[in-house]
């Protein structure tokens, strides 16, 4: 029987790479996203709508035992605290943090009943360090790291593991969008910016979504059954500097 995985935000970037890899490894994958995808079992879902998230996951749980949740849906927002409006802060938190809260809360009854489960939250290297012009995004990713730790402690008795994955600079559509926005505002040469970003990493290159997906697959598997409450960094050595 296939293991069942639910992922939020699985239609592009790191999420899409995760869906592809899990499908290739014989998981039945439910992808909750606003953007359609032909890979996995797509369910259109707005993660900021807790009622919708709960109803979709409950529907899945009524038919399947949920083995894995990957809370991946998120947005990037670049600004200092002064340039972050209340609406900006609410938007980042509603998607990045409350979306994770809604999904985790919805899968826990199934996982508790089965006394088994793996929860992965897609945090960031910014759960460990600060970066310029990243007040709201940094705050949201630190919150996800905290959720992983508290969930790990609260549900260890049910054999439910929770960990945060903390990618550094990964070459995704989100990364390219951020670089494009920066170049449009600053007038910087986009080729030089990409080169500079690569040089900032000790391994002298950007990470790839497939590399993050491999780490997620390992953490979801029984090979990682003694790993919980951890922040798993995959950043080419950036935070070690």
C-alpha positions in Angstrom: 0.0 0.0 0.0 1.3 3.5 -0.9 2.1 5.9 1.9 0.0 9.1 1.8 1.6 12.5 1.7 -0.1 15.9 1.8 1.8 18.9 0.6 0.8 22.6 0.4 2.2 24.7 -2.4 3.3 21.8 -4.5 2.7 23.2 -8.0 6.0 25.0 -8.5 9.6 25.4 -7.2 10.7 23.3 -4.3 7.2 22.0 -3.8 6.9 20.7 -7.3 10.3 18.9 -7.0 9.0 17.3 -3.8 5.8 16.1 -5.4 7.7 14.6 -8.3 10.2 12.8 -6.1 7.5 11.5 -3.7 5.4 10.2 -6.6 8.5 8.5 -8.0 9.0 6.9 -4.7 5.5 5.3 -4.6 3.8 7.9 -2.4 0.2 8.9 -3.1 0.6 12.7 -3.0 -2.2 15.3 -2.5 -1.1 18.7 -3.6 -3.0 21.6 -2.0 -2.3 24.7 -4.1 -4.1 27.6 -5.9 -2.2 26.9 -9.1 -3.2 23.7 -11.0 -0.7 20.8 -11.5 -0.9 17.6 -13.4 1.5 15.8 -11.0 0.0 14.1 -8.0 -3.6 14.5 -6.8 -4.3 18.2 -7.1 -6.8 19.9 -4.8 -7.3 23.6 -5.3 -6.9 25.3 -2.0 -6.2 28.7 -0.4 -4.1 28.0 2.7 -5.2 31.3 4.2 -8.7 29.9 4.4 -8.6 27.6 7.4 -12.1 26.2 6.8 -11.1 25.2 3.3 -7.9 23.6 4.4 -9.6 21.7 7.1 -12.4 20.4 4.8 -10.0 19.2 2.1 -7.7 17.4 4.6 -10.7 15.9 6.5 -12.0 14.6 3.2 -8.6 12.9 2.5 -8.4 11.6 6.0 -11.8 10.0 5.7 -10.4 7.8 2.9 -6.7 7.4 3.7 -4.3 7.3 6.6 -2.1 10.4 6.4 1.6 9.5 6.8 3.3 12.8 5.9 2.5 16.5 5.8 4.8 18.9 4.1 3.8 22.5 4.8 5.5 24.3 1.9 3.2 27.0 0.7 4.8 30.4 1.2 5.6 33.8 -0.2 8.6 36.1 -0.1 8.4 39.7 0.9 11.4 42.1 1.0 11.2 45.2 3.2 12.4 46.7 6.4 10.0 47.1 9.4 9.3 50.7 8.5 8.3 49.7 4.9 6.2 46.8 6.0 2.5 47.8 6.3 0.1 46.0 8.6 -1.5 44.5 5.5 1.9 43.3 4.3 2.6 41.6 7.6 -0.9 40.0 7.7 -0.4 38.6 4.2 3.0 37.1 4.9 1.8 35.6 8.2 -1.5 34.3 6.8 0.2 32.4 4.1 3.5 31.4 5.7 2.4 30.7 9.3 -1.3 30.4 9.6 -1.3 28.2 6.5 1.0 25.8 8.3 -1.1 26.1 11.5 -4.2 25.1 9.6 -2.7 22.1 7.8 -1.0 20.7 10.9 -4.1 21.1 13.0 -6.1 19.2 10.3 -3.7 16.3 9.9 -3.1 15.6 13.6 -6.3 13.6 14.4 -5.4 11.1 11.6 -1.7 10.9 12.7 -2.7 10.6 16.4 -5.1 7.8 15.6 -2.4 5.9 13.7 0.3 6.8 16.3 2.5 7.6 13.4 3.3 10.6 11.2 6.0 13.0 9.8 5.4 16.7 9.6 7.9 18.8 7.6 7.7 22.6 7.6 9.5 24.6 4.9 11.4 27.2 6.9 14.6 28.9 5.6 18.1 29.8 6.6 16.4 32.9 7.9 15.1 30.8 10.7 18.7 30.8 12.0 20.1 34.1 10.8 18.9 37.6 9.8 19.1 39.2 6.4 18.7 42.8 5.3 15.2 44.0 4.2 13.5 40.9 5.4 11.5 41.8 8.5 8.2 40.0 7.8 9.7 37.0 5.9 12.4 36.4 8.5 9.8 36.6 11.2 7.5 34.1 9.5 10.3 31.6 8.9 11.5 31.8 12.5 7.9 31.1 13.6 7.8 27.9 11.4 11.0 26.7 13.2 9.3 27.3 16.5 6.2 25.4 15.4 8.4 22.4 14.4 9.9 22.3 17.8 6.8 22.7 19.9 4.8 20.2 17.7 7.7 17.7 18.0 7.5 17.9 21.8 3.7 17.9 22.1 3.1 14.9 19.9 6.2 12.7 20.4 4.0 10.4 22.6 2.0 9.6 19.4 5.2 8.8 17.4 4.6 12.0 15.4 7.8 13.7 14.3 8.0 17.3 13.3 11.1 19.0 11.7 11.8 22.2 9.8 13.8 22.2 6.6 15.9 25.4 6.2 17.0 26.0 2.7 19.4 28.7 1.8 19.4 30.3 -1.7 17.7 27.9 -4.0 17.2 28.5 -7.7 13.4 28.6 -7.8 10.8 30.8 -9.5 10.5 32.6 -6.1 14.3 33.3 -6.2 14.1 34.6 -9.8 11.1 36.8 -9.0 13.0 38.3 -6.0 16.1 39.0 -8.1 14.0 40.5 -10.9 12.3 42.8 -8.5 15.6 43.9 -7.0 17.1 44.6 -10.4 14.0 46.6 -11.5 14.2 48.7 -8.4 17.9 49.2 -8.2 18.9 49.1 -11.9 21.5 46.4 -11.1 22.7 44.1 -13.9 20.8 40.8 -13.5 23.6 38.6 -14.7 26.0 40.1 -12.2 23.5 39.8 -9.3 23.1 36.1 -10.1 26.9 35.7 -10.1 27.2 37.6 -6.8 24.5 35.4 -5.2 26.4 32.3 -6.2 29.7 33.7 -4.8 28.1 34.3 -1.4 27.7 30.6 -0.9 30.8 28.7 0.3 30.1 26.0 -2.3 30.1 28.8 -4.9 26.7 27.9 -6.4 23.0 28.1 -5.8 21.1 25.2 -4.4 18.6 23.3 -6.6 15.0 22.3 -5.7 15.7 18.7 -6.3 18.4 18.7 -3.6 15.9 20.1 -1.1 13.4 17.4 -2.1 15.9 14.7 -1.4 16.3 15.9 2.1 12.6 16.1 2.6 12.1 12.6 1.3 14.7 11.3 3.8 13.1 13.2 6.8 9.7 11.8 5.9 11.0 8.2 5.8 11.6 5.7 8.5 15.4 6.2 8.0 14.9 9.4 10.0 12.6 8.0 12.7 14.9 9.3 15.5 15.0 12.9 14.1 12.4 15.3 15.5 12.3 18.9 16.6 15.2 19.7 14.5 16.1 22.5 12.0 17.7 20.8 9.0 19.8 23.3 7.1 20.5 22.9 3.4 22.3 26.1 2.4 25.7 25.3 0.8 27.4 26.3 4.0 26.0 29.9 4.1 25.0 29.9 7.8 28.3 28.3 8.9 30.2 31.5 8.0 
